[in-house]
Amino acid sequence: MDSTELWRLAVIIGLTVVTVLTRSFFYISKKPWNLPRWTRRGLHYAPIAALAAVVIPETVMTQGHLIETWADARLFAVAAGATWFFWRRGKGQAVLGTIVTGMAVYLPLHMGLGW
């Protein structure tokens, strides 16, 4: 092994240790953790914040600019996924069905038509 491979191995092991420690921090303590009420209330907004920060810009923007055409597979995939989700909400498998439906619309349009 040369020094580059040893360095990569050391980085991977180091990142693994850091990840395990930070994720198991709450389990290491013997006394139970109780989140403050304001934190629990704030966590209710995390999914919508993730949508606003990640999913929505990725859907409506390309290279930092709003898309200018309807010939974009992402728009149709989002519409199909949202339709599936609201149709199946509360009936189980809504999230998985949303992903499958969105990808079933996105892939043919993107790969087949080049959108």
Rosetta blueprint (number, residue, H / E / L):
1 M L
2 D L
3 S H
4 T H
5 E H
6 L H
7 W H
8 R H
9 L H
10 A H
11 V H
12 I H
13 I H
14 G H
15 L H
16 T H
17 V H
18 V H
19 T H
20 V H
21 L H
22 T H
23 R H
24 S H
25 F H
26 F H
27 Y H
28 I H
29 S L
30 K L
31 K L
32 P L
33 W L
34 N L
35 L L
36 P L
37 R H
38 W H
39 T H
40 R H
41 R H
42 G H
43 L H
44 H L
45 Y L
46 A H
47 P H
48 I H
49 A H
50 A H
51 L H
52 A H
53 A H
54 V H
55 V H
56 I H
57 P H
58 E H
59 T H
60 V H
61 M E
62 T E
63 Q L
64 G L
65 H E
66 L E
67 I L
68 E L
69 T L
70 W L
71 A L
72 D L
73 A H
74 R H
75 L H
76 F H
77 A H
78 V H
79 A H
80 A H
81 G H
82 A H
83 T H
84 W H
85 F H
86 F H
87 W H
88 R H
89 R L
90 G L
91 K L
92 G L
93 Q L
94 A H
95 V H
96 L H
97 G H
98 T H
99 I H
100 V H
101 T H
102 G H
103 M H
104 A H
105 V H
106 Y H
107 L H
108 P H
109 L H
110 H H
111 M H
112 G H
113 L L
114 G L
115 W L
